[in-house]
Amino acid sequence: MAIFGREMLGRDVLDRTGALLGRLIDLHIDLNTGSVSELLVEVAEGIEPSALPFASQGSAVMIPAASVARVAASVHLNR
């Protein structure tokens, strides 16, 4: 089953324990391979982006695609 990028935007992003990390607001694509390289996630209220192990941009964090365990109704991370 193919999933289109626009369908993924707005999905909840959960950490490896199933806790809500935030909401997917953008995808970065590697133009050479066509693969998703990073996810831009607006962190949930009460979470400090700079305290997370990802690069932060204001209230959002850049999560490498390698940190994604699976994509279903939510995006599940492996860390």
All heavy atoms as TSV, in Angstrom:
chain	resi	resn	atom	element	x	y	z
A	1	MET	N	N	0.847	-1.173	0.000
A	1	MET	CA	C	0.000	0.000	0.000
A	1	MET	C	C	0.891	1.233	0.000
A	1	MET	O	O	1.794	1.366	0.809
A	1	MET	CB	C	-0.885	-0.013	1.244
A	1	MET	CG	C	-1.618	1.276	1.470
A	1	MET	SD	S	-2.765	1.251	2.846
A	1	MET	CE	C	-1.666	1.417	4.225
A	2	ALA	N	N	0.639	2.145	-0.885
A	2	ALA	CA	C	1.397	3.391	-0.957
A	2	ALA	C	C	0.790	4.417	-0.020
A	2	ALA	O	O	-0.423	4.489	0.143
A	2	ALA	CB	C	1.388	3.928	-2.383
A	3	ILE	N	N	1.650	5.190	0.617
A	3	ILE	CA	C	1.210	6.291	1.469
A	3	ILE	C	C	1.807	7.559	0.879
A	3	ILE	O	O	3.007	7.621	0.619
A	3	ILE	CB	C	1.688	6.114	2.923
A	3	ILE	CG1	C	1.050	4.887	3.532
A	3	ILE	CG2	C	1.352	7.353	3.746
A	3	ILE	CD1	C	1.514	4.610	4.943
A	4	PHE	N	N	0.979	8.548	0.668
A	4	PHE	CA	C	1.435	9.804	0.116
A	4	PHE	C	C	1.760	10.767	1.243
A	4	PHE	O	O	1.123	10.753	2.292
A	4	PHE	CB	C	0.378	10.382	-0.821
A	4	PHE	CG	C	0.119	9.494	-2.009
A	4	PHE	CD1	C	-0.947	8.620	-2.009
A	4	PHE	CD2	C	0.974	9.516	-3.089
A	4	PHE	CE1	C	-1.173	7.786	-3.088
A	4	PHE	CE2	C	0.764	8.675	-4.172
A	4	PHE	CZ	C	-0.315	7.807	-4.171
A	5	GLY	N	N	2.778	11.590	1.035
A	5	GLY	CA	C	3.248	12.511	2.063
A	5	GLY	C	C	2.161	13.388	2.647
A	5	GLY	O	O	2.074	13.572	3.853
A	6	ARG	N	N	1.280	13.898	1.801
A	6	ARG	CA	C	0.216	14.783	2.277
A	6	ARG	C	C	-0.711	14.041	3.238
A	6	ARG	O	O	-1.254	14.622	4.164
A	6	ARG	CB	C	-0.559	15.340	1.096
A	6	ARG	CG	C	-1.470	16.475	1.463
A	6	ARG	CD	C	-2.044	17.164	0.237
A	6	ARG	NE	N	-1.065	17.838	-0.586
A	6	ARG	CZ	C	-0.651	19.086	-0.407
A	6	ARG	NH1	N	-1.102	19.779	0.598
A	6	ARG	NH2	N	0.210	19.642	-1.224
A	7	GLU	N	N	-0.890	12.734	3.046
A	7	GLU	CA	C	-1.734	11.933	3.935
A	7	GLU	C	C	-1.117	11.791	5.326
A	7	GLU	O	O	-1.827	11.558	6.293
A	7	GLU	CB	C	-1.945	10.534	3.359
A	7	GLU	CG	C	-2.744	10.501	2.087
A	7	GLU	CD	C	-2.798	9.113	1.487
A	7	GLU	OE1	O	-2.319	8.157	2.111
A	7	GLU	OE2	O	-3.313	8.993	0.370
A	8	MET	N	N	0.197	11.911	5.408
A	8	MET	CA	C	0.884	11.732	6.687
A	8	MET	C	C	0.881	12.989	7.543
A	8	MET	O	O	0.928	12.897	8.768
A	8	MET	CB	C	2.328	11.282	6.454
A	8	MET	CG	C	2.420	9.885	5.908
A	8	MET	SD	S	4.118	9.321	5.757
A	8	MET	CE	C	4.740	9.548	7.382
A	9	LEU	N	N	0.831	14.150	6.918
A	9	LEU	CA	C	0.885	15.396	7.676
A	9	LEU	C	C	-0.287	15.473	8.650
A	9	LEU	O	O	-1.408	15.107	8.324
A	9	LEU	CB	C	0.874	16.594	6.739
A	9	LEU	CG	C	2.062	16.692	5.787
A	9	LEU	CD1	C	1.951	17.939	4.929
A	9	LEU	CD2	C	3.380	16.655	6.525
A	10	GLY	N	N	0.026	15.910	9.864
A	10	GLY	CA	C	-0.989	16.025	10.904
A	10	GLY	C	C	-1.106	14.800	11.791
A	10	GLY	O	O	-1.792	14.829	12.808
A	11	ARG	N	N	-0.432	13.701	11.416
A	11	ARG	CA	C	-0.502	12.492	12.241
A	11	ARG	C	C	0.267	12.684	13.541
A	11	ARG	O	O	1.270	13.397	13.596
A	11	ARG	CB	C	0.084	11.284	11.511
A	11	ARG	CG	C	-0.787	10.835	10.368
A	11	ARG	CD	C	-0.300	9.561	9.772
A	11	ARG	NE	N	-1.058	9.271	8.560
A	11	ARG	CZ	C	-1.077	8.117	7.965
A	11	ARG	NH1	N	-0.364	7.114	8.447
A	11	ARG	NH2	N	-1.797	7.928	6.883
A	12	ASP	N	N	-0.216	12.021	14.589
A	12	ASP	CA	C	0.508	12.019	15.859
A	12	ASP	C	C	1.811	11.260	15.692
A	12	ASP	O	O	1.878	10.279	14.942
A	12	ASP	CB	C	-0.318	11.331	16.950
A	12	ASP	CG	C	-1.479	12.180	17.420
A	12	ASP	OD1	O	-1.478	13.399	17.179
A	12	ASP	OD2	O	-2.400	11.612	18.041
A	13	VAL	N	N	2.829	11.704	16.402
A	13	VAL	CA	C	4.124	11.021	16.437
A	13	VAL	C	C	4.308	10.534	17.871
A	13	VAL	O	O	4.243	11.317	18.816
A	13	VAL	CB	C	5.271	11.968	16.014
A	13	VAL	CG1	C	6.609	11.256	16.117
A	13	VAL	CG2	C	5.031	12.479	14.594
A	14	LEU	N	N	4.520	9.221	18.008
A	14	LEU	CA	C	4.653	8.593	19.313
A	14	LEU	C	C	6.078	8.104	19.521
A	14	LEU	O	O	6.700	7.582	18.588
A	14	LEU	CB	C	3.692	7.402	19.420
A	14	LEU	CG	C	2.235	7.683	19.060
A	14	LEU	CD1	C	1.418	6.401	19.107
A	14	LEU	CD2	C	1.648	8.737	19.966
A	15	ASP	N	N	6.590	8.247	20.748
A	15	ASP	CA	C	7.934	7.730	21.030
A	15	ASP	C	C	7.868	6.210	21.198
A	15	ASP	O	O	6.813	5.599	21.052
A	15	ASP	CB	C	8.563	8.429	22.238
A	15	ASP	CG	C	7.898	8.109	23.559
A	15	ASP	OD1	O	7.071	7.172	23.634
A	15	ASP	OD2	O	8.213	8.791	24.553
A	16	ARG	N	N	8.995	5.595	21.506
A	16	ARG	CA	C	9.044	4.124	21.575
A	16	ARG	C	C	8.190	3.540	22.690
A	16	ARG	O	O	7.838	2.373	22.653
A	16	ARG	CB	C	10.478	3.628	21.683
A	16	ARG	CG	C	11.180	4.038	22.936
A	16	ARG	CD	C	12.641	3.582	22.908
A	16	ARG	NE	N	13.388	4.293	23.902
A	16	ARG	CZ	C	13.649	3.824	25.106
A	16	ARG	NH1	N	13.236	2.626	25.436
A	16	ARG	NH2	N	14.325	4.534	25.965
A	17	THR	N	N	7.812	4.366	23.670
A	17	THR	CA	C	6.952	3.890	24.753
A	17	THR	C	C	5.475	4.094	24.438
A	17	THR	O	O	4.614	3.694	25.217
A	17	THR	CB	C	7.275	4.599	26.081
A	17	THR	OG1	O	6.890	5.976	25.979
A	17	THR	CG2	C	8.746	4.480	26.434
A	18	GLY	N	N	5.172	4.753	23.321
A	18	GLY	CA	C	3.795	5.031	22.940
A	18	GLY	C	C	3.292	6.374	23.427
A	18	GLY	O	O	2.137	6.723	23.213
A	19	ALA	N	N	4.162	7.158	24.073
A	19	ALA	CA	C	3.781	8.493	24.557
A	19	ALA	C	C	3.781	9.485	23.392
A	19	ALA	O	O	4.622	9.417	22.494
A	19	ALA	CB	C	4.746	8.968	25.645
A	20	LEU	N	N	2.852	10.414	23.419
A	20	LEU	CA	C	2.749	11.420	22.378
A	20	LEU	C	C	3.948	12.362	22.425
A	20	LEU	O	O	4.217	12.988	23.445
A	20	LEU	CB	C	1.457	12.228	22.544
A	20	LEU	CG	C	1.248	13.343	21.529
A	20	LEU	CD1	C	1.070	12.771	20.124
A	20	LEU	CD2	C	0.045	14.191	21.924
A	21	LEU	N	N	4.670	12.445	21.315
A	21	LEU	CA	C	5.786	13.379	21.185
A	21	LEU	C	C	5.318	14.672	20.529
A	21	LEU	O	O	5.734	15.757	20.894
A	21	LEU	CB	C	6.912	12.748	20.377
A	21	LEU	CG	C	8.134	13.601	20.136
A	21	LEU	CD1	C	8.839	13.917	21.448
A	21	LEU	CD2	C	9.086	12.926	19.185
A	22	GLY	N	N	4.448	14.546	19.535
A	22	GLY	CA	C	3.966	15.729	18.838
A	22	GLY	C	C	3.178	15.363	17.605
A	22	GLY	O	O	2.635	14.267	17.495
A	23	ARG	N	N	3.169	16.311	16.641
A	23	ARG	CA	C	2.389	16.162	15.418
A	23	ARG	C	C	3.287	16.412	14.210
A	23	ARG	O	O	4.076	17.361	14.192
A	23	ARG	CB	C	1.241	17.171	15.441
A	23	ARG	CG	C	0.297	17.095	14.272
A	23	ARG	CD	C	-0.847	18.096	14.426
A	23	ARG	NE	N	-0.379	19.451	14.690
A	23	ARG	CZ	C	-0.045	20.332	13.743
A	23	ARG	NH1	N	-0.114	20.015	12.484
A	23	ARG	NH2	N	0.361	21.544	14.080
A	24	LEU	N	N	3.185	15.567	13.209
A	24	LEU	CA	C	3.991	15.698	12.000
A	24	LEU	C	C	3.526	16.904	11.194
A	24	LEU	O	O	2.349	16.999	10.845
A	24	LEU	CB	C	3.880	14.424	11.157
A	24	LEU	CG	C	4.710	14.383	9.890
A	24	LEU	CD1	C	6.201	14.414	10.219
A	24	LEU	CD2	C	4.376	13.144	9.084
A	25	ILE	N	N	4.455	17.835	10.930
A	25	ILE	CA	C	4.081	19.035	10.181
A	25	ILE	C	C	4.767	19.147	8.824
A	25	ILE	O	O	4.327	19.917	7.975
A	25	ILE	CB	C	4.319	20.325	11.003
A	25	ILE	CG1	C	5.764	20.454	11.457
A	25	ILE	CG2	C	3.360	20.376	12.186
A	25	ILE	CD1	C	6.093	21.780	12.137
A	26	ASP	N	N	5.834	18.356	8.594
A	26	ASP	CA	C	6.501	18.411	7.294
A	26	ASP	C	C	7.409	17.206	7.126
A	26	ASP	O	O	7.814	16.578	8.111
A	26	ASP	CB	C	7.322	19.697	7.166
A	26	ASP	CG	C	7.588	20.103	5.723
A	26	ASP	OD1	O	7.132	19.391	4.795
A	26	ASP	OD2	O	8.249	21.127	5.511
A	27	LEU	N	N	7.712	16.899	5.893
A	27	LEU	CA	C	8.649	15.826	5.539
A	27	LEU	C	C	9.747	16.422	4.680
A	27	LEU	O	O	9.477	17.264	3.819
A	27	LEU	CB	C	7.941	14.735	4.723
A	27	LEU	CG	C	6.804	13.992	5.386
A	27	LEU	CD1	C	6.057	13.163	4.353
A	27	LEU	CD2	C	7.332	13.116	6.491
A	28	HIS	N	N	10.973	15.983	4.891
A	28	HIS	CA	C	12.078	16.379	4.023
A	28	HIS	C	C	12.450	15.175	3.173
A	28	HIS	O	O	12.599	14.064	3.691
A	28	HIS	CB	C	13.271	16.841	4.847
A	28	HIS	CG	C	13.018	18.138	5.531
A	28	HIS	ND1	N	13.981	18.806	6.225
A	28	HIS	CD2	C	11.913	18.926	5.616
A	28	HIS	CE1	C	13.483	19.925	6.714
A	28	HIS	NE2	N	12.229	20.006	6.365
A	29	ILE	N	N	12.598	15.416	1.885
A	29	ILE	CA	C	12.869	14.359	0.918
A	29	ILE	C	C	14.292	14.497	0.394
A	29	ILE	O	O	14.722	15.599	0.041
A	29	ILE	CB	C	11.882	14.446	-0.271
A	29	ILE	CG1	C	10.427	14.460	0.204
A	29	ILE	CG2	C	12.129	13.323	-1.271
A	29	ILE	CD1	C	9.955	13.234	0.891
A	30	ASP	N	N	15.019	13.383	0.336
A	30	ASP	CA	C	16.342	13.361	-0.287
A	30	ASP	C	C	16.108	13.372	-1.795
A	30	ASP	O	O	15.539	12.422	-2.347
A	30	ASP	CB	C	17.100	12.098	0.137
A	30	ASP	CG	C	18.476	12.011	-0.469
A	30	ASP	OD1	O	18.671	12.403	-1.645
A	30	ASP	OD2	O	19.380	11.518	0.226
A	31	LEU	N	N	16.509	14.439	-2.465
A	31	LEU	CA	C	16.235	14.580	-3.896
A	31	LEU	C	C	16.995	13.578	-4.752
A	31	LEU	O	O	16.581	13.287	-5.874
A	31	LEU	CB	C	16.542	16.009	-4.344
A	31	LEU	CG	C	15.652	17.088	-3.695
A	31	LEU	CD1	C	16.085	18.471	-4.166
A	31	LEU	CD2	C	14.196	16.844	-3.981
A	32	ASN	N	N	18.084	13.042	-4.237
A	32	ASN	CA	C	18.845	12.058	-5.006
A	32	ASN	C	C	18.187	10.692	-5.000
A	32	ASN	O	O	18.250	9.957	-5.987
A	32	ASN	CB	C	20.269	11.942	-4.466
A	32	ASN	CG	C	21.065	13.199	-4.708
A	32	ASN	OD1	O	20.967	13.811	-5.771
A	32	ASN	ND2	N	21.831	13.617	-3.718
A	33	THR	N	N	17.550	10.329	-3.888
A	33	THR	CA	C	16.961	8.990	-3.772
A	33	THR	C	C	15.439	8.994	-3.794
A	33	THR	O	O	14.824	7.958	-4.042
A	33	THR	CB	C	17.399	8.314	-2.458
A	33	THR	OG1	O	16.851	9.055	-1.356
A	33	THR	CG2	C	18.915	8.251	-2.349
A	34	GLY	N	N	14.829	10.135	-3.501
A	34	GLY	CA	C	13.374	10.204	-3.422
A	34	GLY	C	C	12.821	9.693	-2.105
A	34	GLY	O	O	11.617	9.639	-1.907
A	35	SER	N	N	13.701	9.345	-1.176
A	35	SER	CA	C	13.281	8.814	0.122
A	35	SER	C	C	13.111	9.940	1.133
A	35	SER	O	O	13.753	10.982	1.045
A	35	SER	CB	C	14.336	7.846	0.665
A	35	SER	OG	O	14.489	6.753	-0.197
A	36	VAL	N	N	12.245	9.693	2.108
A	36	VAL	CA	C	12.098	10.642	3.207
A	36	VAL	C	C	13.385	10.620	4.016
A	36	VAL	O	O	13.868	9.551	4.391
A	36	VAL	CB	C	10.898	10.268	4.104
A	36	VAL	CG1	C	10.832	11.160	5.334
A	36	VAL	CG2	C	9.596	10.339	3.314
A	37	SER	N	N	13.959	11.777	4.274
A	37	SER	CA	C	15.203	11.836	5.045
A	37	SER	C	C	14.953	12.272	6.483
A	37	SER	O	O	15.624	11.802	7.403
A	37	SER	CB	C	16.216	12.773	4.382
A	37	SER	OG	O	15.692	14.081	4.278
A	38	GLU	N	N	13.988	13.178	6.684
A	38	GLU	CA	C	13.700	13.691	8.030
A	38	GLU	C	C	12.228	14.030	8.145
A	38	GLU	O	O	11.565	14.337	7.154
A	38	GLU	CB	C	14.513	14.949	8.321
A	38	GLU	CG	C	15.999	14.726	8.373
A	38	GLU	CD	C	16.750	16.023	8.560
A	38	GLU	OE1	O	16.480	16.984	7.831
A	38	GLU	OE2	O	17.609	16.052	9.453
A	39	LEU	N	N	11.756	13.996	9.387
A	39	LEU	CA	C	10.401	14.411	9.710
A	39	LEU	C	C	10.489	15.649	10.584
A	39	LEU	O	O	11.303	15.687	11.505
A	39	LEU	CB	C	9.664	13.332	10.490
A	39	LEU	CG	C	9.243	12.071	9.752
A	39	LEU	CD1	C	10.432	11.205	9.432
A	39	LEU	CD2	C	8.246	11.313	10.574
A	40	LEU	N	N	9.679	16.638	10.295
A	40	LEU	CA	C	9.612	17.826	11.134
A	40	LEU	C	C	8.370	17.669	12.005
A	40	LEU	O	O	7.249	17.534	11.500
A	40	LEU	CB	C	9.510	19.091	10.284
A	40	LEU	CG	C	9.514	20.408	11.044
A	40	LEU	CD1	C	10.822	20.590	11.832
A	40	LEU	CD2	C	9.317	21.578	10.089
A	41	VAL	N	N	8.599	17.652	13.320
A	41	VAL	CA	C	7.525	17.374	14.280
A	41	VAL	C	C	7.367	18.546	15.237
A	41	VAL	O	O	8.331	18.963	15.881
A	41	VAL	CB	C	7.837	16.080	15.071
A	41	VAL	CG1	C	6.795	15.830	16.145
A	41	VAL	CG2	C	7.955	14.894	14.122
A	42	GLU	N	N	6.154	19.077	15.298
A	42	GLU	CA	C	5.806	20.104	16.282
A	42	GLU	C	C	5.563	19.370	17.591
A	42	GLU	O	O	4.671	18.520	17.676
A	42	GLU	CB	C	4.530	20.833	15.847
A	42	GLU	CG	C	4.093	21.919	16.780
A	42	GLU	CD	C	4.849	23.211	16.549
A	42	GLU	OE1	O	5.289	23.466	15.418
A	42	GLU	OE2	O	4.992	23.957	17.522
A	43	VAL	N	N	6.387	19.635	18.601
A	43	VAL	CA	C	6.286	18.877	19.850
A	43	VAL	C	C	5.032	19.248	20.622
A	43	VAL	O	O	4.515	20.364	20.516
A	43	VAL	CB	C	7.539	19.025	20.745
A	43	VAL	CG1	C	8.769	18.480	20.050
A	43	VAL	CG2	C	7.749	20.448	21.171
A	44	ALA	N	N	4.541	18.295	21.375
A	44	ALA	CA	C	3.337	18.483	22.174
A	44	ALA	C	C	3.591	19.506	23.278
A	44	ALA	O	O	4.730	19.690	23.727
A	44	ALA	CB	C	2.896	17.151	22.775
A	45	GLU	N	N	2.523	20.131	23.723
A	45	GLU	CA	C	2.609	21.109	24.803
A	45	GLU	C	C	3.218	20.457	26.041
A	45	GLU	O	O	2.904	19.319	26.381
A	45	GLU	CB	C	1.211	21.635	25.135
A	45	GLU	CG	C	1.222	22.817	26.052
A	45	GLU	CD	C	-0.165	23.420	26.206
A	45	GLU	OE1	O	-0.899	23.499	25.208
A	45	GLU	OE2	O	-0.492	23.793	27.343
A	46	GLY	N	N	4.120	21.179	26.676
A	46	GLY	CA	C	4.769	20.672	27.881
A	46	GLY	C	C	6.078	19.941	27.623
A	46	GLY	O	O	6.781	19.579	28.552
A	47	ILE	N	N	6.417	19.723	26.345
A	47	ILE	CA	C	7.686	19.068	26.003
A	47	ILE	C	C	8.654	20.136	25.519
A	47	ILE	O	O	8.313	20.958	24.660
A	47	ILE	CB	C	7.495	17.995	24.915
A	47	ILE	CG1	C	6.594	16.884	25.442
A	47	ILE	CG2	C	8.841	17.437	24.462
A	47	ILE	CD1	C	6.270	15.812	24.418
A	48	GLU	N	N	9.851	20.136	26.064
A	48	GLU	CA	C	10.884	21.098	25.686
A	48	GLU	C	C	11.693	20.526	24.525
A	48	GLU	O	O	12.415	19.537	24.705
A	48	GLU	CB	C	11.792	21.398	26.878
A	48	GLU	CG	C	12.932	22.338	26.576
A	48	GLU	CD	C	12.471	23.668	26.009
A	48	GLU	OE1	O	11.488	24.230	26.531
A	48	GLU	OE2	O	13.094	24.139	25.041
A	49	PRO	N	N	11.595	21.104	23.327
A	49	PRO	CA	C	12.299	20.564	22.160
A	49	PRO	C	C	13.809	20.418	22.361
A	49	PRO	O	O	14.401	19.439	21.908
A	49	PRO	CB	C	11.992	21.569	21.057
A	49	PRO	CG	C	10.750	22.256	21.491
A	49	PRO	CD	C	10.813	22.281	22.991
A	50	SER	N	N	14.436	21.362	23.044
A	50	SER	CA	C	15.892	21.307	23.214
A	50	SER	C	C	16.321	20.174	24.142
A	50	SER	O	O	17.492	19.807	24.163
A	50	SER	CB	C	16.419	22.644	23.737
A	50	SER	OG	O	15.867	22.927	25.008
A	51	ALA	N	N	15.389	19.597	24.893
A	51	ALA	CA	C	15.707	18.479	25.788
A	51	ALA	C	C	15.668	17.136	25.057
A	51	ALA	O	O	16.069	16.120	25.613
A	51	ALA	CB	C	14.739	18.449	26.963
A	52	LEU	N	N	15.210	17.137	23.816
A	52	LEU	CA	C	15.111	15.895	23.044
A	52	LEU	C	C	16.407	15.634	22.285
A	52	LEU	O	O	17.170	16.555	22.004
A	52	LEU	CB	C	13.934	16.001	22.071
A	52	LEU	CG	C	12.566	16.180	22.732
A	52	LEU	CD1	C	11.503	16.462	21.676
A	52	LEU	CD2	C	12.202	14.955	23.550
A	53	PRO	N	N	16.649	14.370	21.920
A	53	PRO	CA	C	17.906	14.026	21.232
A	53	PRO	C	C	17.879	14.308	19.725
A	53	PRO	O	O	18.484	13.589	18.941
A	53	PRO	CB	C	18.030	12.529	21.505
A	53	PRO	CG	C	16.622	12.055	21.573
A	53	PRO	CD	C	15.869	13.179	22.243
A	54	PHE	N	N	17.141	15.344	19.329
A	54	PHE	CA	C	17.022	15.707	17.922
A	54	PHE	C	C	17.314	17.196	17.770
A	54	PHE	O	O	17.136	17.965	18.705
A	54	PHE	CB	C	15.601	15.422	17.408
A	54	PHE	CG	C	15.114	14.027	17.643
A	54	PHE	CD1	C	14.094	13.777	18.550
A	54	PHE	CD2	C	15.668	12.958	16.967
A	54	PHE	CE1	C	13.632	12.489	18.781
A	54	PHE	CE2	C	15.221	11.665	17.191
A	54	PHE	CZ	C	14.206	11.428	18.095
A	55	ALA	N	N	17.718	17.591	16.583
A	55	ALA	CA	C	17.925	19.016	16.305
A	55	ALA	C	C	16.587	19.720	16.416
A	55	ALA	O	O	15.567	19.205	15.956
A	55	ALA	CB	C	18.509	19.194	14.910
A	56	SER	N	N	16.584	20.890	17.043
A	56	SER	CA	C	15.328	21.607	17.214
A	56	SER	C	C	15.336	22.918	16.446
A	56	SER	O	O	16.387	23.513	16.209
A	56	SER	CB	C	15.048	21.858	18.697
A	56	SER	OG	O	16.056	22.643	19.281
A	57	GLN	N	N	14.138	23.332	16.055
A	57	GLN	CA	C	13.906	24.605	15.369
A	57	GLN	C	C	12.681	25.216	16.026
A	57	GLN	O	O	11.548	24.867	15.678
A	57	GLN	CB	C	13.629	24.396	13.884
A	57	GLN	CG	C	14.750	23.784	13.107
A	57	GLN	CD	C	14.362	23.572	11.643
A	57	GLN	OE1	O	13.206	23.635	11.265
A	57	GLN	NE2	N	15.354	23.309	10.823
A	58	GLY	N	N	12.873	26.072	16.988
A	58	GLY	CA	C	11.743	26.646	17.715
A	58	GLY	C	C	11.025	25.564	18.505
A	58	GLY	O	O	11.632	24.854	19.302
A	59	SER	N	N	9.747	25.373	18.229
A	59	SER	CA	C	8.962	24.364	18.953
A	59	SER	C	C	8.853	23.061	18.174
A	59	SER	O	O	8.004	22.216	18.470
A	59	SER	CB	C	7.564	24.905	19.253
A	59	SER	OG	O	6.882	25.178	18.040
A	60	ALA	N	N	9.726	22.877	17.198
A	60	ALA	CA	C	9.722	21.663	16.379
A	60	ALA	C	C	11.079	20.975	16.445
A	60	ALA	O	O	12.087	21.597	16.782
A	60	ALA	CB	C	9.388	21.999	14.935
A	61	VAL	N	N	11.076	19.681	16.143
A	61	VAL	CA	C	12.322	18.915	16.086
A	61	VAL	C	C	12.418	18.200	14.743
A	61	VAL	O	O	11.408	17.867	14.129
A	61	VAL	CB	C	12.434	17.881	17.238
A	61	VAL	CG1	C	12.596	18.570	18.573
A	61	VAL	CG2	C	11.253	16.938	17.275
A	62	MET	N	N	13.664	18.006	14.293
A	62	MET	CA	C	13.942	17.268	13.062
A	62	MET	C	C	14.306	15.845	13.447
A	62	MET	O	O	15.320	15.622	14.116
A	62	MET	CB	C	15.113	17.911	12.323
A	62	MET	CG	C	14.869	19.344	11.897
A	62	MET	SD	S	13.590	19.512	10.662
A	62	MET	CE	C	14.254	18.541	9.345
A	63	ILE	N	N	13.498	14.889	13.044
A	63	ILE	CA	C	13.725	13.486	13.402
A	63	ILE	C	C	14.183	12.741	12.164
A	63	ILE	O	O	13.488	12.734	11.136
A	63	ILE	CB	C	12.437	12.861	13.965
A	63	ILE	CG1	C	12.008	13.625	15.216
A	63	ILE	CG2	C	12.639	11.380	14.245
A	63	ILE	CD1	C	10.705	13.156	15.814
A	64	PRO	N	N	15.365	12.094	12.215
A	64	PRO	CA	C	15.841	11.328	11.064
A	64	PRO	C	C	14.870	10.193	10.729
A	64	PRO	O	O	14.286	9.572	11.630
A	64	PRO	CB	C	17.182	10.759	11.530
A	64	PRO	CG	C	17.541	11.518	12.754
A	64	PRO	CD	C	16.284	12.044	13.347
A	65	ALA	N	N	14.698	9.923	9.453
A	65	ALA	CA	C	13.791	8.853	9.016
A	65	ALA	C	C	14.192	7.505	9.609
A	65	ALA	O	O	13.334	6.657	9.851
A	65	ALA	CB	C	13.759	8.785	7.500
A	66	ALA	N	N	15.476	7.313	9.889
A	66	ALA	CA	C	15.942	6.054	10.474
A	66	ALA	C	C	15.366	5.825	11.870
A	66	ALA	O	O	15.395	4.700	12.374
A	66	ALA	CB	C	17.467	6.033	10.526
A	67	SER	N	N	14.820	6.864	12.497
A	67	SER	CA	C	14.238	6.742	13.834
A	67	SER	C	C	12.773	6.302	13.802
A	67	SER	O	O	12.149	6.150	14.837
A	67	SER	CB	C	14.340	8.074	14.583
A	67	SER	OG	O	15.691	8.400	14.805
A	68	VAL	N	N	12.224	6.110	12.608
A	68	VAL	CA	C	10.829	5.688	12.474
A	68	VAL	C	C	10.765	4.166	12.455
A	68	VAL	O	O	11.389	3.520	11.626
A	68	VAL	CB	C	10.191	6.274	11.193
A	68	VAL	CG1	C	8.780	5.744	10.999
A	68	VAL	CG2	C	10.206	7.789	11.238
A	69	ALA	N	N	9.995	3.613	13.386
A	69	ALA	CA	C	9.803	2.163	13.444
A	69	ALA	C	C	8.712	1.718	12.481
A	69	ALA	O	O	8.858	0.728	11.771
A	69	ALA	CB	C	9.460	1.727	14.865
A	70	ARG	N	N	7.594	2.462	12.471
A	70	ARG	CA	C	6.500	2.121	11.562
A	70	ARG	C	C	5.555	3.304	11.438
A	70	ARG	O	O	5.533	4.192	12.274
A	70	ARG	CB	C	5.748	0.889	12.031
A	70	ARG	CG	C	5.003	1.044	13.321
A	70	ARG	CD	C	4.394	-0.294	13.781
A	70	ARG	NE	N	3.796	-0.161	15.076
A	70	ARG	CZ	C	2.511	0.088	15.310
A	70	ARG	NH1	N	1.695	0.222	14.298
A	70	ARG	NH2	N	2.049	0.181	16.534
A	71	VAL	N	N	4.788	3.270	10.355
A	71	VAL	CA	C	3.794	4.290	10.106
A	71	VAL	C	C	2.442	3.595	9.996
A	71	VAL	O	O	2.263	2.671	9.212
A	71	VAL	CB	C	4.085	5.063	8.800
A	71	VAL	CG1	C	2.972	6.054	8.505
A	71	VAL	CG2	C	5.435	5.759	8.891
A	72	ALA	N	N	1.526	4.003	10.830
A	72	ALA	CA	C	0.153	3.489	10.808
A	72	ALA	C	C	-0.753	4.710	10.939
A	72	ALA	O	O	-0.482	5.725	10.319
A	72	ALA	CB	C	-0.039	2.483	11.935
A	73	ALA	N	N	-1.781	4.634	11.764
A	73	ALA	CA	C	-2.607	5.813	12.017
A	73	ALA	C	C	-1.777	6.909	12.661
A	73	ALA	O	O	-2.064	8.087	12.539
A	73	ALA	CB	C	-3.790	5.447	12.896
A	74	SER	N	N	-0.706	6.492	13.352
A	74	SER	CA	C	0.287	7.395	13.955
A	74	SER	C	C	1.656	6.993	13.451
A	74	SER	O	O	1.844	5.897	12.927
A	74	SER	CB	C	0.257	7.279	15.480
A	74	SER	OG	O	-1.015	7.611	15.983
A	75	VAL	N	N	2.618	7.874	13.639
A	75	VAL	CA	C	4.022	7.566	13.322
A	75	VAL	C	C	4.670	7.105	14.620
A	75	VAL	O	O	4.646	7.813	15.625
A	75	VAL	CB	C	4.745	8.813	12.770
A	75	VAL	CG1	C	6.198	8.496	12.482
A	75	VAL	CG2	C	4.040	9.332	11.520
A	76	HIS	N	N	5.243	5.906	14.602
A	76	HIS	CA	C	5.866	5.312	15.797
A	76	HIS	C	C	7.383	5.342	15.647
A	76	HIS	O	O	7.915	4.874	14.637
A	76	HIS	CB	C	5.396	3.870	15.972
A	76	HIS	CG	C	3.919	3.761	16.144
A	76	HIS	ND1	N	3.340	3.623	17.379
A	76	HIS	CD2	C	2.897	3.793	15.258
A	76	HIS	CE1	C	2.028	3.565	17.235
A	76	HIS	NE2	N	1.742	3.668	15.947
A	77	LEU	N	N	8.044	5.905	16.643
A	77	LEU	CA	C	9.513	5.992	16.623
A	77	LEU	C	C	10.135	4.801	17.322
A	77	LEU	O	O	9.514	4.167	18.173
A	77	LEU	CB	C	9.967	7.287	17.303
A	77	LEU	CG	C	9.426	8.589	16.721
A	77	LEU	CD1	C	9.972	9.773	17.487
A	77	LEU	CD2	C	9.724	8.700	15.235
A	78	ASN	N	N	11.388	4.521	16.979
A	78	ASN	CA	C	12.105	3.426	17.618
A	78	ASN	C	C	13.063	3.933	18.685
A	78	ASN	O	O	13.880	3.182	19.198
A	78	ASN	CB	C	12.863	2.568	16.595
A	78	ASN	CG	C	13.842	3.362	15.766
A	78	ASN	OD1	O	14.257	4.453	16.141
A	78	ASN	ND2	N	14.191	2.837	14.607
A	79	ARG	N	N	12.977	5.193	19.029
A	79	ARG	CA	C	13.780	5.754	20.122
A	79	ARG	C	C	12.960	6.663	20.971
A	79	ARG	O	O	11.942	7.078	20.660
A	79	ARG	CB	C	15.027	6.510	19.701
A	79	ARG	CG	C	15.101	7.052	18.325
A	79	ARG	CD	C	16.011	8.149	18.011
A	79	ARG	NE	N	17.430	8.053	18.137
A	79	ARG	CZ	C	18.213	9.089	17.941
A	79	ARG	NH1	N	17.761	10.233	17.670
A	79	ARG	NH2	N	19.483	9.021	18.027
